[in-house]
């Protein structure tokens, strides 16, 4: 059996197990890269082959531990599916070590930086509303670009994310400001499309296009940080927490399975508070001793 047939079998198993299309597509690509670089028949691959592949790939592409972590999960899921379907007898990925994932605090924008970013995007209504939507809802970029107009209820300031991460549906909220801007944008829009933020042809905007668009706007707004769609999502979560929104509500809005994932934002606000120590008024007073 060749790798393409084996991948098809594994993908069918993943679909039955409820893996999302996005995850299945990512795993499929990662397994194809492994098969090409290892260059051995499926049944002759050893644990050492997989370890050498992971290490060489990490060094060659300067991959982060998080990316290698995802690759290991893909390899484990692939060979596990093949074992369960009787394609192979020994699992070379069963004891692959998972790399330690770094716990960097997420980058986010201050209110002044966010305001500047939104202001420079105002000339193009679709782009401005897309930025407003991501920040207002905390949606992932894929969720924003997949959003259809029928999933919006701008009178109630809500939208329904269909098949988000983990293939789950969830309700998200929009600010009144964002709802008002999107209403005006839709009223004037001439492109016929089911998508809320379509390309000129009416199709789905590409993630790469939006990444470059935000980068260009950030440069124009003189923001020194690296600004991405995910930074806007981080900004939403951080600003919500700073405004005393319950962390479990933020977890639900972000679509996190685990509260632990959301709790990283408590560290962000703690770091912000720590920076205030150096400018505390007491530091300006002279000790009487």
PABATOR-676246 format. One line per 3 residues: number of its first residue (from 1); their letters; for each residue x, y, z of C-alpha. Coordinates in steps of 0.05 Angstrom, whole numbers. Layout:
N
NUM) A) X:Y:Z  ...
END
This chain:
289
1) XXX) 0:0:0  28:69:-18  24:131:24
4) XXX) -34:163:-13  -78:102:0  -57:101:73
7) XXX) -71:175:81  -141:165:52  -154:109:102
10) XXX) -129:152:160  -169:213:138  -233:171:135
13) XXX) -218:148:206  -206:220:229  -272:242:198
16) XXX) -310:187:236  -275:210:300  -300:280:289
19) XXX) -235:315:269  -251:381:234  -237:391:160
22) XXX) -182:440:179  -147:390:223  -153:334:172
25) XXX) -125:378:117  -66:400:162  -51:328:182
28) XXX) -54:305:110  -3:357:88  43:342:146
31) XXX) 42:267:131  57:280:57  118:321:77
34) XXX) 142:265:122  132:212:69  171:253:17
37) XXX) 229:269:64  236:200:96  233:168:27
40) XXX) 219:97:51  161:49:41  106:57:93
43) XXX) 117:-9:129  192:0:136  190:67:172
46) XXX) 221:64:242  217:110:303  288:133:287
49) XXX) 266:154:217  210:197:246  256:228:299
52) XXX) 308:245:246  254:275:201  226:319:257
55) XXX) 295:344:278  319:357:206  253:392:189
58) XXX) 257:435:252  328:457:237  317:468:163
61) XXX) 256:512:172  271:540:241  205:513:266
64) XXX) 178:531:334  163:478:386  89:491:376
67) XXX) 95:471:302  135:409:318  83:392:371
70) XXX) 30:394:316  72:350:271  81:298:325
73) XXX) 6:297:337  -5:287:262  44:228:260
76) XXX) 13:196:322  -57:203:294  -36:176:225
79) XXX) -1:113:249  -53:100:303  -108:101:250
82) XXX) -68:52:207  -58:5:266  -133:6:282
85) XXX) -150:-8:209  -101:-66:203  -56:-32:153
88) XXX) 8:-39:196  25:-80:257  77:-36:292
91) XXX) 67:37:308  133:77:298  102:140:326
94) XXX) 75:112:391  133:137:433  151:201:397
97) XXX) 165:254:449  122:317:449  165:379:452
100) XXX) 155:429:508  112:486:483  135:556:502
103) XXX) 88:599:542  100:667:512  52:721:531
106) XXX) 9:741:471  20:807:436  -38:855:439
109) XXX) -52:928:420  -63:985:468  -128:1024:459
112) XXX) -88:1079:426  -55:1031:377  -122:998:361
115) XXX) -154:1066:349  -97:1085:301  -104:1019:263
118) XXX) -179:1027:255  -172:1100:232  -123:1085:176
121) XXX) -169:1031:149  -231:1075:144  -220:1092:71
124) XXX) -240:1021:51  -305:1001:84  -297:925:76
127) XXX) -228:924:106  -247:971:162  -308:928:180
130) XXX) -267:865:177  -218:894:228  -277:918:270
133) XXX) -308:848:266  -246:810:288  -232:858:346
136) XXX) -305:864:367  -318:789:367  -250:758:381
139) XXX) -262:712:321  -206:672:289  -187:696:220
142) XXX) -215:633:188  -281:644:224  -285:716:202
145) XXX) -270:699:129  -320:641:129  -375:685:160
148) XXX) -438:690:117  -487:748:120  -544:701:139
151) XXX) -507:684:203  -511:756:228  -565:787:271
154) XXX) -542:859:273  -604:881:310  -584:836:368
157) XXX) -509:847:357  -495:773:349  -467:725:297
160) XXX) -464:650:292  -397:617:279  -410:553:240
163) XXX) -361:496:248  -307:535:284  -245:502:314
166) XXX) -262:432:336  -320:434:285  -364:469:338
169) XXX) -416:523:328  -418:581:376  -451:648:385
172) XXX) -408:711:386  -425:783:402  -410:847:364
175) XXX) -403:915:394  -458:964:375  -405:1005:340
178) XXX) -385:946:296  -458:928:281  -472:999:259
181) XXX) -411:1002:213  -427:934:183  -499:954:170
184) XXX) -475:1015:131  -423:973:94  -475:922:73
187) XXX) -523:976:51  -471:1006:4  -437:941:-18
190) XXX) -443:925:-92  -409:857:-93  -459:800:-95
193) XXX) -437:746:-47  -460:703:11  -395:720:47
196) XXX) -395:779:95  -326:801:72  -318:776:0
199) XXX) -264:786:-51  -278:829:-112  -304:767:-149
202) XXX) -350:749:-91  -309:691:-66  -276:680:1
205) XXX) -218:727:17  -152:692:28  -119:692:96
208) XXX) -53:714:65  -87:775:35  -115:796:102
211) XXX) -49:784:137  -13:831:88  -70:881:92
214) XXX) -65:886:168  11:890:164  6:948:116
217) XXX) -45:984:158  -2:974:221  58:1005:185
220) XXX) 15:1063:162  -10:1073:234  63:1073:258
223) XXX) 52:1013:303  120:980:318  91:913:340
226) XXX) 80:856:290  5:860:280  -33:799:254
229) XXX) -106:778:254  -91:736:316  -63:797:351
232) XXX) -132:829:343  -162:767:375  -112:773:432
235) XXX) -129:847:438  -204:831:444  -191:781:500
238) XXX) -143:826:538  -187:887:534  -248:847:556
241) XXX) -209:822:616  -184:891:633  -256:914:633
244) XXX) -274:861:685  -311:814:639  -316:745:671
247) XXX) -261:699:645  -310:642:633  -351:688:588
250) XXX) -288:705:550  -272:631:544  -340:618:513
253) XXX) -334:677:465  -265:655:442  -287:583:433
256) XXX) -233:555:479  -244:484:503  -203:494:565
259) XXX) -205:552:614  -129:544:621  -121:568:549
262) XXX) -159:632:565  -123:644:630  -60:665:594
265) XXX) -94:733:587  -94:741:662  -18:739:658
268) XXX) -19:794:605  -58:841:650  -14:822:710
271) XXX) 48:842:669  14:908:652  1:922:725
274) XXX) 72:904:744  98:957:696  60:1009:736
277) XXX) 104:997:797  161:1038:769  116:1099:759
280) XXX) 78:1091:825  71:1160:859  106:1133:921
283) XXX) 169:1124:881  174:1199:872  172:1214:946
286) XXX) 237:1224:984  246:1180:1046  251:1220:1110
289) X) 303:1173:1139
END
